[in-house]
Amino acid sequence: MAAGDRVFTARDLKCPTDAVDGIRAAEISVSGASAEDPGDASVVGGPAEVQVGPQRITVSAYGVNPNALRALVGAAAANAVIGYKGPAGANEKHTIKNVVWTTFMGALTIRDPETGGPIPVWGVSGTAEWGASDTLTLMWVSAADS
């Protein structure tokens, strides 16, 4: 399995517990957020202050049923559970906490995991909402799946 800034084949997507019809692929990206105060221009040296914010987790899901994907956009924050085949062929899952789906994307072309041929898919993208005490470990959990 390869998550993080690249698309991987998904077995299913549940958000939070209801399966989303027609899912074929997913993507999870983590990025940081920071702000920098350069300080006095006449002073030699680095920045006067750097503030680092929480990391940003973006989740995208792609599938062949645009209606099922569009239904996610604008819904309340919910856990997104992405099922996939692990490196040894075992069923595994990623759970991303509190995803708010905000963007509908369509139509893209991906390689079908079953036939290898190109198929059109639509997508949705969203961002995980962090709580005050959340960490990356709490926001993104990977585990075995039945």
TIVO-2410 file (N, C-alpha, C; in nm, 3 decimals):
# residues 146
REC num residu      c1      c2      c3 atome chaine
REC   1      M   0.085  -0.117   0.000     N      A
REC   1      M   0.000   0.000   0.000    CA      A
REC   1      M   0.088   0.122   0.000     C      A
REC   2      A   0.048   0.222  -0.069     N      A
REC   2      A   0.125   0.345  -0.070    CA      A
REC   2      A   0.031   0.462  -0.051     C      A
REC   3      A   0.032   0.519   0.066     N      A
REC   3      A  -0.049   0.637   0.093    CA      A
REC   3      A   0.043   0.756   0.106     C      A
REC   4      G  -0.009   0.873   0.088     N      A
REC   4      G   0.069   0.994   0.104    CA      A
REC   4      G   0.112   1.047  -0.032     C      A
REC   5      D   0.039   1.143  -0.079     N      A
REC   5      D   0.070   1.213  -0.203    CA      A
REC   5      D   0.071   1.124  -0.327     C      A
REC   6      R   0.002   1.012  -0.322     N      A
REC   6      R  -0.019   0.936  -0.444    CA      A
REC   6      R  -0.146   0.854  -0.430     C      A
REC   7      V  -0.207   0.826  -0.542     N      A
REC   7      V  -0.334   0.755  -0.543    CA      A
REC   7      V  -0.309   0.606  -0.528     C      A
REC   8      F  -0.391   0.539  -0.445     N      A
REC   8      F  -0.380   0.394  -0.429    CA      A
REC   8      F  -0.516   0.330  -0.449     C      A
REC   9      T  -0.517   0.204  -0.486     N      A
REC   9      T  -0.640   0.129  -0.509    CA      A
REC   9      T  -0.712   0.106  -0.377     C      A
REC  10      A  -0.840   0.137  -0.375     N      A
REC  10      A  -0.919   0.120  -0.253    CA      A
REC  10      A  -1.023   0.009  -0.274     C      A
REC  11      R  -1.042  -0.073  -0.171     N      A
REC  11      R  -1.146  -0.175  -0.173    CA      A
REC  11      R  -1.281  -0.112  -0.145     C      A
REC  12      D  -1.284  -0.017  -0.051     N      A
REC  12      D  -1.408   0.048  -0.014    CA      A
REC  12      D  -1.380   0.176   0.063     C      A
REC  13      L  -1.486   0.255   0.082     N      A
REC  13      L  -1.482   0.375   0.164    CA      A
REC  13      L  -1.608   0.376   0.247     C      A
REC  14      K  -1.590   0.391   0.377     N      A
REC  14      K  -1.705   0.405   0.467    CA      A
REC  14      K  -1.693   0.541   0.534     C      A
REC  15      C  -1.804   0.614   0.536     N      A
REC  15      C  -1.801   0.748   0.594    CA      A
REC  15      C  -1.932   0.776   0.664     C      A
REC  16      P  -1.943   0.764   0.795     N      A
REC  16      P  -1.849   0.699   0.884    CA      A
REC  16      P  -1.862   0.546   0.882     C      A
REC  17      T  -1.987   0.494   0.871     N      A
REC  17      T  -2.004   0.349   0.871    CA      A
REC  17      T  -2.074   0.299   0.744     C      A
REC  18      D  -2.139   0.388   0.673     N      A
REC  18      D  -2.209   0.351   0.550    CA      A
REC  18      D  -2.110   0.344   0.434     C      A
REC  19      A  -2.115   0.234   0.358     N      A
REC  19      A  -2.026   0.218   0.243    CA      A
REC  19      A  -2.069   0.315   0.132     C      A
REC  20      V  -1.972   0.378   0.070     N      A
REC  20      V  -1.996   0.467  -0.044    CA      A
REC  20      V  -1.984   0.383  -0.170     C      A
REC  21      D  -2.087   0.383  -0.252     N      A
REC  21      D  -2.093   0.296  -0.369    CA      A
REC  21      D  -1.989   0.334  -0.475     C      A
REC  22      G  -1.922   0.233  -0.531     N      A
REC  22      G  -1.838   0.251  -0.650    CA      A
REC  22      G  -1.698   0.302  -0.629     C      A
REC  23      I  -1.646   0.300  -0.508     N      A
REC  23      I  -1.512   0.353  -0.482    CA      A
REC  23      I  -1.407   0.267  -0.550     C      A
REC  24      R  -1.308   0.332  -0.614     N      A
REC  24      R  -1.201   0.261  -0.683    CA      A
REC  24      R  -1.062   0.300  -0.632     C      A
REC  25      A  -1.046   0.424  -0.585     N      A
REC  25      A  -0.913   0.470  -0.544    CA      A
REC  25      A  -0.926   0.578  -0.438     C      A
REC  26      A  -0.816   0.605  -0.369     N      A
REC  26      A  -0.814   0.708  -0.265    CA      A
REC  26      A  -0.674   0.768  -0.257     C      A
REC  27      E  -0.665   0.880  -0.190     N      A
REC  27      E  -0.536   0.949  -0.170    CA      A
REC  27      E  -0.540   1.017  -0.034     C      A
REC  28      I  -0.429   1.008   0.039     N      A
REC  28      I  -0.415   1.076   0.167    CA      A
REC  28      I  -0.287   1.159   0.159     C      A
REC  29      S  -0.299   1.288   0.187     N      A
REC  29      S  -0.182   1.377   0.185    CA      A
REC  29      S  -0.171   1.449   0.318     C      A
REC  30      V  -0.049   1.461   0.367     N      A
REC  30      V  -0.024   1.535   0.491    CA      A
REC  30      V   0.070   1.649   0.458     C      A
REC  31      S   0.035   1.768   0.503     N      A
REC  31      S   0.121   1.885   0.483    CA      A
REC  31      S   0.122   1.968   0.610     C      A
REC  32      G   0.218   2.056   0.623     N      A
REC  32      G   0.229   2.140   0.741    CA      A
REC  32      G   0.184   2.281   0.712     C      A
REC  33      A   0.159   2.356   0.816     N      A
REC  33      A   0.122   2.496   0.803    CA      A
REC  33      A   0.210   2.577   0.898     C      A
REC  34      S   0.268   2.684   0.847     N      A
REC  34      S   0.351   2.769   0.934    CA      A
REC  34      S   0.343   2.914   0.888     C      A
REC  35      A   0.378   3.004   0.978     N      A
REC  35      A   0.383   3.147   0.949    CA      A
REC  35      A   0.514   3.201   1.003     C      A
REC  36      E   0.572   3.297   0.932     N      A
REC  36      E   0.702   3.350   0.971    CA      A
REC  36      E   0.700   3.502   0.977     C      A
REC  37      D   0.752   3.556   1.087     N      A
REC  37      D   0.772   3.700   1.102    CA      A
REC  37      D   0.918   3.728   1.072     C      A
REC  38      P   0.949   3.797   0.962     N      A
REC  38      P   1.090   3.818   0.927    CA      A
REC  38      P   1.165   3.909   1.024     C      A
REC  39      G   1.094   3.988   1.103     N      A
REC  39      G   1.160   4.077   1.198    CA      A
REC  39      G   1.208   4.206   1.133     C      A
REC  40      D   1.289   4.278   1.206     N      A
REC  40      D   1.343   4.406   1.161    CA      A
REC  40      D   1.435   4.386   1.041     C      A
REC  41      A   1.410   4.459   0.934     N      A
REC  41      A   1.489   4.445   0.811    CA      A
REC  41      A   1.634   4.485   0.829     C      A
REC  42      S   1.664   4.568   0.929     N      A
REC  42      S   1.802   4.614   0.948    CA      A
REC  42      S   1.884   4.519   1.035     C      A
REC  43      V   1.823   4.415   1.088     N      A
REC  43      V   1.892   4.320   1.175    CA      A
REC  43      V   1.933   4.197   1.094     C      A
REC  44      V   2.059   4.158   1.108     N      A
REC  44      V   2.109   4.040   1.039    CA      A
REC  44      V   2.065   3.915   1.115     C      A
REC  45      G   2.035   3.810   1.042     N      A
REC  45      G   1.999   3.684   1.108    CA      A
REC  45      G   1.871   3.627   1.051     C      A
REC  46      G   1.823   3.525   1.117     N      A
REC  46      G   1.703   3.455   1.072    CA      A
REC  46      G   1.577   3.528   1.110     C      A
REC  47      P   1.464   3.462   1.097     N      A
REC  47      P   1.337   3.526   1.128    CA      A
REC  47      P   1.324   3.556   1.277     C      A
REC  48      A   1.242   3.658   1.306     N      A
REC  48      A   1.219   3.695   1.445    CA      A
REC  48      A   1.132   3.591   1.514     C      A
REC  49      E   1.040   3.531   1.441     N      A
REC  49      E   0.950   3.433   1.502    CA      A
REC  49      E   0.894   3.341   1.392     C      A
REC  50      V   0.881   3.214   1.427     N      A
REC  50      V   0.817   3.117   1.338    CA      A
REC  50      V   0.709   3.046   1.417     C      A
REC  51      Q   0.588   3.046   1.364     N      A
REC  51      Q   0.478   2.975   1.430    CA      A
REC  51      Q   0.439   2.856   1.343     C      A
REC  52      V   0.437   2.739   1.403     N      A
REC  52      V   0.402   2.617   1.331    CA      A
REC  52      V   0.264   2.573   1.377     C      A
REC  53      G   0.176   2.555   1.281     N      A
REC  53      G   0.040   2.513   1.311    CA      A
REC  53      G   0.026   2.362   1.300     C      A
REC  54      P  -0.094   2.312   1.318     N      A
REC  54      P  -0.114   2.167   1.307    CA      A
REC  54      P  -0.094   2.123   1.162     C      A
REC  55      Q  -0.067   1.995   1.146     N      A
REC  55      Q  -0.054   1.942   1.012    CA      A
REC  55      Q  -0.191   1.934   0.947     C      A
REC  56      R  -0.192   1.940   0.817     N      A
REC  56      R  -0.317   1.934   0.741    CA      A
REC  56      R  -0.324   1.799   0.673     C      A
REC  57      I  -0.438   1.729   0.689     N      A
REC  57      I  -0.460   1.601   0.622    CA      A
REC  57      I  -0.570   1.623   0.519     C      A
REC  58      T  -0.537   1.595   0.394     N      A
REC  58      T  -0.633   1.604   0.286    CA      A
REC  58      T  -0.662   1.462   0.237     C      A
REC  59      V  -0.789   1.430   0.220     N      A
REC  59      V  -0.830   1.298   0.173    CA      A
REC  59      V  -0.908   1.317   0.044     C      A
REC  60      S  -0.876   1.236  -0.056     N      A
REC  60      S  -0.952   1.235  -0.180    CA      A
REC  60      S  -0.997   1.092  -0.207     C      A
REC  61      A  -1.118   1.078  -0.259     N      A
REC  61      A  -1.171   0.946  -0.294    CA      A
REC  61      A  -1.225   0.954  -0.436     C      A
REC  62      Y  -1.203   0.846  -0.513     N      A
REC  62      Y  -1.241   0.842  -0.653    CA      A
REC  62      Y  -1.327   0.720  -0.678     C      A
REC  63      G  -1.433   0.736  -0.757     N      A
REC  63      G  -1.520   0.622  -0.784    CA      A
REC  63      G  -1.602   0.641  -0.909     C      A
REC  64      V  -1.680   0.538  -0.940     N      A
REC  64      V  -1.759   0.536  -1.062    CA      A
REC  64      V  -1.904   0.581  -1.042     C      A
REC  65      N  -1.942   0.616  -0.919     N      A
REC  65      N  -2.078   0.661  -0.891    CA      A
REC  65      N  -2.073   0.807  -0.845     C      A
REC  66      P  -2.090   0.901  -0.938     N      A
REC  66      P  -2.079   1.043  -0.901    CA      A
REC  66      P  -2.184   1.086  -0.799     C      A
REC  67      N  -2.303   1.026  -0.804     N      A
REC  67      N  -2.408   1.064  -0.710    CA      A
REC  67      N  -2.371   1.029  -0.566     C      A
REC  68      A  -2.311   0.912  -0.546     N      A
REC  68      A  -2.270   0.871  -0.412    CA      A
REC  68      A  -2.161   0.963  -0.359     C      A
REC  69      L  -2.070   1.005  -0.446     N      A
REC  69      L  -1.962   1.095  -0.403    CA      A
REC  69      L  -2.014   1.235  -0.375     C      A
REC  70      R  -2.100   1.286  -0.463     N      A
REC  70      R  -2.156   1.421  -0.442    CA      A
REC  70      R  -2.231   1.429  -0.311     C      A
REC  71      A  -2.293   1.321  -0.268     N      A
REC  71      A  -2.370   1.321  -0.143    CA      A
REC  71      A  -2.281   1.347  -0.022     C      A
REC  72      L  -2.151   1.320  -0.033     N      A
REC  72      L  -2.059   1.344   0.079    CA      A
REC  72      L  -2.030   1.493   0.098     C      A
REC  73      V  -2.030   1.569  -0.011     N      A
REC  73      V  -1.994   1.711  -0.005    CA      A
REC  73      V  -2.098   1.788   0.076     C      A
REC  74      G  -2.051   1.859   0.176     N      A
REC  74      G  -2.138   1.939   0.260    CA      A
REC  74      G  -2.195   1.867   0.380     C      A
REC  75      A  -2.172   1.736   0.390     N      A
REC  75      A  -2.221   1.661   0.506    CA      A
REC  75      A  -2.137   1.697   0.629     C      A
REC  76      A  -2.187   1.666   0.745     N      A
REC  76      A  -2.114   1.692   0.870    CA      A
REC  76      A  -1.985   1.612   0.874     C      A
REC  77      A  -1.889   1.661   0.951     N      A
REC  77      A  -1.761   1.592   0.967    CA      A
REC  77      A  -1.784   1.450   1.017     C      A
REC  78      A  -1.711   1.356   0.957     N      A
REC  78      A  -1.725   1.215   0.996    CA      A
REC  78      A  -1.593   1.144   0.966     C      A
REC  79      N  -1.570   1.034   1.034     N      A
REC  79      N  -1.451   0.954   1.006    CA      A
REC  79      N  -1.463   0.893   0.867     C      A
REC  80      A  -1.353   0.895   0.792     N      A
REC  80      A  -1.345   0.830   0.662    CA      A
REC  80      A  -1.260   0.705   0.679     C      A
REC  81      V  -1.317   0.589   0.650     N      A
REC  81      V  -1.246   0.462   0.665    CA      A
REC  81      V  -1.223   0.405   0.525     C      A
REC  82      I  -1.097   0.398   0.485     N      A
REC  82      I  -1.060   0.353   0.351    CA      A
REC  82      I  -1.001   0.212   0.361     C      A
REC  83      G  -1.067   0.116   0.298     N      A
REC  83      G  -1.017  -0.021   0.295    CA      A
REC  83      G  -0.927  -0.040   0.174     C      A
REC  84      Y  -0.819  -0.115   0.189     N      A
REC  84      Y  -0.725  -0.140   0.079    CA      A
REC  84      Y  -0.655  -0.273   0.103     C      A
REC  85      K  -0.586  -0.321   0.001     N      A
REC  85      K  -0.505  -0.444   0.012    CA      A
REC  85      K  -0.365  -0.404   0.055     C      A
REC  86      G  -0.316  -0.463   0.164     N      A
REC  86      G  -0.182  -0.435   0.213    CA      A
REC  86      G  -0.076  -0.500   0.127     C      A
REC  87      P   0.052  -0.475   0.157     N      A
REC  87      P   0.161  -0.528   0.077    CA      A
REC  87      P   0.162  -0.681   0.068     C      A
REC  88      A   0.117  -0.749   0.172     N      A
REC  88      A   0.116  -0.896   0.173    CA      A
REC  88      A  -0.018  -0.951   0.123     C      A
REC  89      G  -0.105  -0.863   0.074     N      A
REC  89      G  -0.235  -0.908   0.024    CA      A
REC  89      G  -0.345  -0.912   0.127     C      A
REC  90      A  -0.314  -0.876   0.252     N      A
REC  90      A  -0.415  -0.877   0.358    CA      A
REC  90      A  -0.501  -0.750   0.349     C      A
REC  91      N  -0.626  -0.761   0.394     N      A
REC  91      N  -0.713  -0.644   0.400    CA      A
REC  91      N  -0.669  -0.554   0.514     C      A
REC  92      E  -0.650  -0.427   0.482     N      A
REC  92      E  -0.611  -0.327   0.581    CA      A
REC  92      E  -0.698  -0.204   0.562     C      A
REC  93      K  -0.688  -0.109   0.657     N      A
REC  93      K  -0.768   0.013   0.646    CA      A
REC  93      K  -0.695   0.132   0.706     C      A
REC  94      H  -0.728   0.249   0.652     N      A
REC  94      H  -0.685   0.377   0.709    CA      A
REC  94      H  -0.812   0.445   0.759     C      A
REC  95      T  -0.807   0.498   0.880     N      A
REC  95      T  -0.917   0.578   0.933    CA      A
REC  95      T  -0.866   0.720   0.953     C      A
REC  96      I  -0.930   0.814   0.886     N      A
REC  96      I  -0.897   0.956   0.901    CA      A
REC  96      I  -1.014   1.018   0.977     C      A
REC  97      K  -0.980   1.082   1.089     N      A
REC  97      K  -1.080   1.137   1.180    CA      A
REC  97      K  -1.136   1.270   1.128     C      A
REC  98      N  -1.266   1.289   1.145     N      A
REC  98      N  -1.335   1.416   1.122    CA      A
REC  98      N  -1.311   1.478   0.984     C      A
REC  99      V  -1.336   1.403   0.879     N      A
REC  99      V  -1.318   1.457   0.745    CA      A
REC  99      V  -1.443   1.535   0.704     C      A
REC 100      V  -1.420   1.655   0.651     N      A
REC 100      V  -1.526   1.736   0.593    CA      A
REC 100      V  -1.500   1.740   0.443     C      A
REC 101      W  -1.591   1.680   0.366     N      A
REC 101      W  -1.576   1.675   0.221    CA      A
REC 101      W  -1.623   1.808   0.163     C      A
REC 102      T  -1.539   1.874   0.086     N      A
REC 102      T  -1.569   2.009   0.039    CA      A
REC 102      T  -1.571   2.026  -0.112     C      A
REC 103      T  -1.507   1.938  -0.186     N      A
REC 103      T  -1.489   1.961  -0.330    CA      A
REC 103      T  -1.529   1.837  -0.410     C      A
REC 104      F  -1.608   1.857  -0.515     N      A
REC 104      F  -1.641   1.750  -0.608    CA      A
REC 104      F  -1.554   1.766  -0.731     C      A
REC 105      M  -1.491   1.658  -0.774     N      A
REC 105      M  -1.403   1.660  -0.891    CA      A
REC 105      M  -1.455   1.561  -0.994     C      A
REC 106      G  -1.454   1.597  -1.118     N      A
REC 106      G  -1.494   1.499  -1.216    CA      A
REC 106      G  -1.450   1.542  -1.353     C      A
REC 107      A  -1.461   1.462  -1.444     N      A
REC 107      A  -1.432   1.322  -1.451    CA      A
REC 107      A  -1.282   1.307  -1.479     C      A
REC 108      L  -1.221   1.216  -1.410     N      A
REC 108      L  -1.079   1.186  -1.424    CA      A
REC 108      L  -1.065   1.047  -1.484     C      A
REC 109      T  -0.946   1.014  -1.531     N      A
REC 109      T  -0.925   0.880  -1.584    CA      A
REC 109      T  -0.820   0.810  -1.501     C      A
REC 110      I  -0.851   0.689  -1.454     N      A
REC 110      I  -0.755   0.608  -1.380    CA      A
REC 110      I  -0.749   0.469  -1.444     C      A
REC 111      R  -0.654   0.390  -1.402     N      A
REC 111      R  -0.641   0.253  -1.449    CA      A
REC 111      R  -0.729   0.164  -1.360     C      A
REC 112      D  -0.815   0.087  -1.421     N      A
REC 112      D  -0.905  -0.002  -1.348    CA      A
REC 112      D  -0.823  -0.111  -1.280     C      A
REC 113      P  -0.841  -0.132  -1.147     N      A
REC 113      P  -0.762  -0.234  -1.077    CA      A
REC 113      P  -0.791  -0.377  -1.124     C      A
REC 114      E  -0.909  -0.399  -1.182     N      A
REC 114      E  -0.944  -0.534  -1.226    CA      A
REC 114      E  -0.900  -0.564  -1.369     C      A
REC 115      T  -0.922  -0.469  -1.461     N      A
REC 115      T  -0.892  -0.494  -1.602    CA      A
REC 115      T  -0.763  -0.428  -1.649     C      A
REC 116      G  -0.716  -0.328  -1.576     N      A
REC 116      G  -0.595  -0.255  -1.616    CA      A
REC 116      G  -0.622  -0.146  -1.717     C      A
REC 117      G  -0.742  -0.145  -1.773     N      A
REC 117      G  -0.775  -0.044  -1.874    CA      A
REC 117      G  -0.818   0.088  -1.812     C      A
REC 118      P  -0.816   0.195  -1.888     N      A
REC 118      P  -0.857   0.325  -1.834    CA      A
REC 118      P  -1.008   0.333  -1.815     C      A
REC 119      I  -1.050   0.392  -1.703     N      A
REC 119      I  -1.193   0.413  -1.678    CA      A
REC 119      I  -1.213   0.555  -1.625     C      A
REC 120      P  -1.327   0.617  -1.656     N      A
REC 120      P  -1.354   0.750  -1.601    CA      A
REC 120      P  -1.405   0.738  -1.458     C      A
REC 121      V  -1.355   0.822  -1.372     N      A
REC 121      V  -1.403   0.826  -1.234    CA      A
REC 121      V  -1.425   0.971  -1.193     C      A
REC 122      W  -1.505   0.988  -1.090     N      A
REC 122      W  -1.526   1.118  -1.031    CA      A
REC 122      W  -1.462   1.116  -0.894     C      A
REC 123      G  -1.446   1.231  -0.833     N      A
REC 123      G  -1.381   1.234  -0.703    CA      A
REC 123      G  -1.438   1.338  -0.610     C      A
REC 124      V  -1.406   1.321  -0.484     N      A
REC 124      V  -1.434   1.422  -0.381    CA      A
REC 124      V  -1.308   1.440  -0.299     C      A
REC 125      S  -1.292   1.559  -0.247     N      A
REC 125      S  -1.176   1.589  -0.164    CA      A
REC 125      S  -1.224   1.661  -0.039     C      A
REC 126      G  -1.155   1.633   0.071     N      A
REC 126      G  -1.191   1.697   0.197    CA      A
REC 126      G  -1.072   1.707   0.289     C      A
REC 127      T  -1.092   1.772   0.400     N      A
REC 127      T  -0.986   1.798   0.497    CA      A
REC 127      T  -1.031   1.750   0.634     C      A
REC 128      A  -0.937   1.693   0.709     N      A
REC 128      A  -0.966   1.650   0.846    CA      A
REC 128      A  -0.968   1.771   0.939     C      A
REC 129      E  -1.068   1.779   1.023     N      A
REC 129      E  -1.078   1.887   1.121    CA      A
REC 129      E  -1.012   1.844   1.251     C      A
REC 130      W  -0.912   1.918   1.294     N      A
REC 130      W  -0.835   1.886   1.415    CA      A
REC 130      W  -0.901   1.947   1.538     C      A
REC 131      G  -0.902   1.871   1.646     N      A
REC 131      G  -0.941   1.924   1.776    CA      A
REC 131      G  -0.818   1.977   1.848     C      A
REC 132      A  -0.839   2.046   1.957     N      A
REC 132      A  -0.728   2.109   2.031    CA      A
REC 132      A  -0.624   2.007   2.080     C      A
REC 133      S  -0.666   1.887   2.113     N      A
REC 133      S  -0.573   1.788   2.167    CA      A
REC 133      S  -0.536   1.679   2.066     C      A
REC 134      D  -0.577   1.695   1.940     N      A
REC 134      D  -0.547   1.592   1.839    CA      A
REC 134      D  -0.401   1.595   1.797     C      A
REC 135      T  -0.350   1.478   1.762     N      A
REC 135      T  -0.216   1.463   1.706    CA      A
REC 135      T  -0.230   1.386   1.575     C      A
REC 136      L  -0.124   1.382   1.495     N      A
REC 136      L  -0.128   1.307   1.371    CA      A
REC 136      L  -0.160   1.160   1.396     C      A
REC 137      T  -0.108   1.105   1.505     N      A
REC 137      T  -0.134   0.966   1.540    CA      A
REC 137      T  -0.280   0.940   1.571     C      A
REC 138      L  -0.349   1.036   1.629     N      A
REC 138      L  -0.492   1.020   1.658    CA      A
REC 138      L  -0.578   1.048   1.534     C      A
REC 139      M  -0.531   1.135   1.447     N      A
REC 139      M  -0.608   1.174   1.330    CA      A
REC 139      M  -0.603   1.071   1.218     C      A
REC 140      W  -0.493   0.994   1.208     N      A
REC 140      W  -0.477   0.896   1.101    CA      A
REC 140      W  -0.433   0.765   1.164     C      A
REC 141      V  -0.522   0.667   1.164     N      A
REC 141      V  -0.495   0.537   1.225    CA      A
REC 141      V  -0.500   0.430   1.115     C      A
REC 142      S  -0.397   0.348   1.108     N      A
REC 142      S  -0.393   0.236   1.013    CA      A
REC 142      S  -0.403   0.106   1.091     C      A
REC 143      A  -0.478   0.009   1.038     N      A
REC 143      A  -0.498  -0.116   1.110    CA      A
REC 143      A  -0.539  -0.226   1.014     C      A
REC 144      A  -0.539  -0.350   1.064     N      A
REC 144      A  -0.590  -0.463   0.988    CA      A
REC 144      A  -0.741  -0.446   0.972     C      A
REC 145      D  -0.796  -0.502   0.865     N      A
REC 145      D  -0.939  -0.494   0.839    CA      A
REC 145      D  -0.989  -0.634   0.806     C      A
REC 146      S  -1.110  -0.662   0.846     N      A
REC 146      S  -1.164  -0.796   0.819    CA      A
REC 146      S  -1.227  -0.804   0.683     C      A
***
